Amino acid sequence: MTVKAPNIILFSLVLLSQQCVRAGDLDSLIWPRPPERPRLKHLTTLSSAATFEEETGTFTKVLRFFFGGEQQVPWLVQPVGIAVSKKGIIYVADPGAGGVHRIDQKERKHALVKTTKYGDFRSPVGLACADNGTIYITDSELGVIISTDEDLDAKDIIRGKALRPTGISIVQNKLYVVDTGKHKIIILDMSGNYVGEFGQRGSGDGEFNYPIQIGGRDTLCVVDALNYRVQLFSPDGKFVRSFGRQGNAIGRFASPKALALDSDGDIYVTDALMDNFQIFNMQGQLLLSVGQNGTHDGEFMTPSGIAIDAQDRVYIVDTLNRRVQIFQYLR
């Protein structure tokens, strides 16, 4: 989505993007509005556990009504973090439900895991999926990282590396963990062994004020929440640049929550108070803004976690609407 157009064209694009397209206006929700070239399309909204239940015959339903049966798995309560595996399985960290949801759209199955062999989850918030199928889950209250298989059966636990681990990302075969409590980034190998760290509390370059999320490929991108900015670093922690400032206008941040990168390297940042997500290039230039407060598709109430899969599908945790919205980046 890298923009090479003059500033006047970019400004026009941003203005168009602020206009919400409802399903009644067009066959699908797209951004920006015509006549601009579409860059993002709403695909679907996961708003109920019933979406993932297998079809049940009428006779079976009658038997369950009179004699009981399997209990329905609770749906999202206070979802915050999200990750998507190579197989397309969606994992949602939900501290309100005290666990992690596993959503398999293809098989139409939904499960909620609230405990592992290491005990109950207390505040699971961050998720990362490795190529080998391992899922890494941060629990900010327990101060641990738990690794599981694709079915969320625990494999190992990483203790004592972070005071309050929140965001987590896998970059160049290393784990990058946001330690919000210590205002720094912890670097671990894939087995959880300490490699290094960078950052301290402050507002200068390379300093943080309650960082909460991280992502990247060749460049690390960190949501520096209470400095109202995104900071970019090399994989070894050297400061590259930052962008953003406090405000409630498009292009600024009121409460940035999470970020993810598409295949072009553009950075998508959710904002819980702006009820939107904004897309920037690596230089911090605003490309597009999507969303506003509301309950329709393409609208949000306190969006938080975000993930982008290998097909450039964009998954947004719409926290207070208790759902996940899925978009497609149109190349």
MOGIQUI-V714725 format. One record per residue. N is the residue number from 1. PSI is psi in degrees with one decimal (* if undefined). NEAR is the number of other ideal C-beta (glycine too) atoms within 8 Angstrom. Layout:
N;PSI;NEAR  N;PSI;NEAR
This chain:
1;16.3;11  2;127.7;8  3;127.8;10  4;12.2;3  5;160.8;6  6;162.4;5  7;-36.3;5  8;-35.3;6  9;-40.6;9  10;-43.0;13  11;-40.3;8  12;-40.8;9  13;-43.7;14  14;-42.8;13  15;-42.7;8  16;-35.4;10  17;-21.0;12  18;-13.0;9  19;120.2;8  20;129.7;10  21;114.4;10  22;161.2;9  23;-27.6;8  24;-19.5;3  25;-42.7;5  26;166.9;7  27;-27.4;2  28;162.8;7  29;122.6;11  30;153.0;13  31;137.8;13  32;175.5;12  33;149.6;9  34;147.6;5  35;5.2;2  36;153.0;9  37;128.0;4  38;136.4;10  39;-21.4;10  40;138.7;13  41;137.0;11  42;129.0;13  43;-53.2;7  44;167.0;6  45;127.1;10  46;101.5;12  47;1.4;7  48;143.7;6  49;-24.6;10  50;-24.2;5  51;-27.6;9  52;8.2;10  53;141.2;10  54;148.9;5  55;134.3;4  56;132.6;7  57;160.5;6  58;-42.6;5  59;-42.2;6  60;-40.6;8  61;-40.3;9  62;-44.5;8  63;-42.9;9  64;-36.5;11  65;-43.5;6  66;-34.3;5  67;0.8;6  68;176.2;3  69;-160.7;6  70;137.4;4  71;141.3;4  72;136.4;6  73;130.4;8  74;141.0;7  75;-175.9;8  76;137.3;12  77;-58.8;9  78;67.1;9  79;142.7;17  80;-48.0;11  81;156.6;15  82;148.1;16  83;155.8;11  84;129.4;13  85;170.9;11  86;-26.6;7  87;-1.8;6  88;10.2;10  89;132.5;10  90;130.2;15  91;129.9;16  92;120.8;15  93;127.6;15  94;88.3;16  95;-26.6;12  96;-33.9;8  97;-6.3;12  98;34.7;10  99;-167.4;11  100;129.9;14  101;141.2;15  102;117.2;14  103;117.1;13  104;100.1;12  105;-38.7;9  106;-45.1;5  107;-3.7;5  108;51.8;9  109;143.3;9  110;133.8;13  111;154.2;8  112;121.0;12  113;120.2;11  114;-11.3;8  115;155.8;7  116;-178.9;11  117;-11.3;3  118;1.6;7  119;-174.7;5  120;146.9;6  121;146.9;15  122;-46.6;9  123;70.1;9  124;128.7;16  125;-32.4;12  126;147.4;17  127;145.8;17  128;139.2;11  129;125.4;14  130;158.9;10  131;-25.9;5  132;5.4;4  133;-4.9;11  134;135.3;11  135;130.6;16  136;128.8;15  137;125.1;14  138;139.9;16  139;107.7;15  140;-28.7;12  141;-40.3;6  142;-22.0;9  143;34.7;11  144;166.2;11  145;126.3;16  146;129.1;13  147;140.6;13  148;170.9;13  149;-173.5;9  150;-20.2;9  151;8.5;6  152;24.5;13  153;124.8;7  154;140.6;11  155;-43.9;7  156;166.4;8  157;137.4;9  158;114.8;10  159;155.5;6  160;11.7;3  161;-25.8;11  162;143.6;12  163;-47.8;7  164;78.7;10  165;132.9;18  166;-90.8;14  167;149.5;16  168;142.4;16  169;151.3;11  170;117.8;12  171;124.9;10  172;46.7;5  173;32.2;5  174;153.8;12  175;126.1;14  176;117.7;14  177;127.1;17  178;119.8;16  179;92.2;15  180;-37.6;12  181;-29.7;7  182;1.1;8  183;48.7;14  184;172.1;11  185;129.0;16  186;133.3;13  187;126.9;13  188;157.2;14  189;177.3;9  190;-11.2;10  191;-2.3;6  192;7.8;11  193;141.5;6  194;131.6;7  195;-42.4;7  196;-172.8;7  197;162.3;9  198;154.9;9  199;157.2;11  200;172.2;7  201;136.9;6  202;-174.9;8  203;4.2;5  204;178.1;5  205;129.4;6  206;1.7;9  207;160.1;12  208;153.6;14  209;92.6;12  210;66.5;9  211;149.8;18  212;-19.5;11  213;158.0;13  214;149.8;16  215;175.5;11  216;179.9;13  217;-92.5;7  218;-23.9;4  219;136.0;12  220;138.6;15  221;127.3;13  222;129.7;14  223;108.1;15  224;83.9;14  225;-53.5;12  226;4.0;6  227;-0.3;9  228;52.6;13  229;169.1;11  230;129.9;16  231;142.8;13  232;139.8;13  233;158.2;14  234;163.4;8  235;-22.1;11  236;8.6;5  237;10.8;13  238;130.5;6  239;135.8;9  240;-58.4;7  241;174.1;8  242;160.8;11  243;155.6;8  244;154.9;11  245;164.2;7  246;140.4;6  247;168.5;8  248;18.9;6  249;155.4;5  250;133.4;8  251;-10.9;7  252;177.1;11  253;132.4;13  254;-38.9;12  255;73.7;9  256;138.2;16  257;-46.3;13  258;166.1;15  259;161.0;15  260;160.1;11  261;140.2;12  262;-175.8;12  263;-16.7;7  264;-3.7;7  265;9.1;11  266;150.8;13  267;122.8;13  268;125.5;14  269;122.3;16  270;149.8;16  271;115.8;15  272;-30.7;13  273;-27.2;8  274;-13.5;11  275;47.9;14  276;177.5;12  277;143.4;13  278;147.3;14  279;128.4;13  280;153.5;13  281;179.1;12  282;-18.2;9  283;-2.2;6  284;12.6;10  285;128.7;8  286;130.0;11  287;-37.8;13  288;147.7;14  289;133.0;13  290;126.2;12  291;163.3;12  292;175.0;9  293;133.8;6  294;-176.9;9  295;-4.5;5  296;166.5;8  297;137.1;9  298;-0.7;12  299;160.6;12  300;157.2;14  301;100.1;12  302;64.7;10  303;146.1;17  304;-94.9;13  305;154.1;16  306;143.7;17  307;149.9;10  308;126.5;13  309;-176.7;9  310;-18.7;5  311;12.3;5  312;30.4;11  313;135.0;12  314;122.6;15  315;121.7;15  316;126.9;15  317;113.5;16  318;86.0;14  319;-58.3;13  320;-16.6;6  321;-3.6;9  322;56.5;10  323;171.9;9  324;126.7;15  325;139.8;14  326;130.1;13  327;164.9;12  328;124.8;11  329;125.5;13  330;109.2;8  331;*;5
